[in-house]
Amino acid sequence: MTMTELSVYRPFDSGLIKTIPMQSASDVDTAIANAHALFLDRQAWLPAHQRIEILEKTISIMSDQVEALTLLAAEEGGKPYIDSKVEVLRAINGVKLAIEHIAQIKGEQIPMGQTAASVNRLAFTIREPIGVVSSISAFNHPLNLIVHQVIPAIAVGCPVLIKPAMTTPLSCLRLVEILHEAGLPKGWCQALVTDNDAASQLVSDARINFLSFIGSANVGWMLRSQLAPGTRCALEHGGAAPVIVDNSANLDEVVPSLAKGGFYHAGQVCVSVQRVYAQQGFCRELAVRIAEAGDQMKVGDPLDPSTEVGPLILPREVDRVEEWVNEAVAAGAELISGGKRLSDSCYAPTVLLNPPDDVRVSQNEIFGPVICVYSYVDKADAIRRANDLPFAFQASVFTNNLEDALSLTQQLNATAVMVNDHTAFRVDWMPFGGRDASGIGLGGIQYSMHEMTRDKMLVFKSPSL
């Protein structure tokens, strides 16, 4: 039986927020058809100045509703209020970045006349919108992820279909409403709250020109295999972010950075600090100090402005994290702190010392408030272990030795390496994405805009050239 309504619950206490209608497979087909027809009708394309006006109005509306957007994101996603407010402000800045980069959608001149066969010609490229963009999003940043998957498409002139996570659809629906209030014709951005079976057409339909997916690696690579010929994609998966700390680092600076990077949003971040490799002489001290920092964090209701660590998105995720931690402890990991559920939805910030390399907390993305600290003697061994997983996203190095910083950043397999900062650092104008099993393509507002356009070359032949 196909669901016709979706009930959206608070992760913290399972209270009902709202019940919303769901779209059927037929609705999805109609949405794709409408978007495709818009793209085929070049007379219907929105000129750059109109897109700019719409996005400027979007910023104005969002800026007037920061508090409401913050409460909505915190309530449905479980990220603490203070961090949800930062997310909303980042989302607004993301729209600003898109406006700034509309003027950078441009081609280049291609030299001619360098051979006898190419004389009397003028050639240059232009960049055009790629076509219909299909975006499938994740729960952990319910507003900002939608901005990153929708706003670049609108900025470059692509019709976009957006499927939010089933657990956090409300921020997405509100952003789409705001875009329409700002003057965007409805066919240019359509939100589809639908089950996975109905959503499969958003991946496999030949009328889709670009797929933007944020989610698990297993799902992402499976979806990529279902793309129609010619459909391009950007896949953003998770990682198991490694950190290398050497004996020149200042632990007073390292500890709060790693605690924030690992326990922020209860570890439900694709670049969350997970595997910390520390030199043997101070490894235990570092683990204990991170544990103490985690113990001081307030865990609880995300709507409470004093909360620092909120719930996991679903109770079954608490079950999974608990199972993984128990497995590691049974296999020989030392439990320094945490290691227990605080409720059906919250798990204590946890630090494990030297879990075996073959248990799940060492092998897979935890996506929970758990930091693993490992000792090393030889820095080359730390690098090997850091690079030993198929994931490669963001990493970090803590050192005050310039030579070590240069060497380690070169040797770590990652798309970005932070020096003296945690792995979860991000600003919205930087390139962001994984390599290897962690994904393909780059996010970041202007990088997504580039991927959602394609080159067309124009060659003019004239005797006067």
Secondary structure, DSSP 4 states (H G I P E B T S, - for coil): ----EEEEE-TTT--EEEEEE---HHHHHHHHHHHHHHHH-GGGPPPHHHHHHHHHHHHHHHHHTHHHHHHHHHHHH---HHHHHHHHHHHHHHHHHHHHHHTT----EE---SSGGG-SEEEEEEEEE-S-EEEE--SSSTTHHHHHHHHHHHHHT--EEEE--TTS-HHHHHHHHHHHHTT--GGGEEE----HHHHTHHHH-TT--EEEEES-HHHHHHHHHTPPTT-EEEEE-----EEEE-TTS-HHHHHHHHHHHHHGGGG-STT---EEEEETTTHHHHHHHHHHHHHTS-BS-TTSTT-SB---SSHHHHHHHHHHHHHHHHTT-EEEE--SBSSSS-B--EEEES--TTSHHHHS---SSEEEEEEESSHHHHHHHHT-SSEESEEEEE-S-HHHHHHHHHHS-SSEEEESS-TT---TTS-B--EETTEES-BSHHHHHHHTEEEEEEEEE-TT-
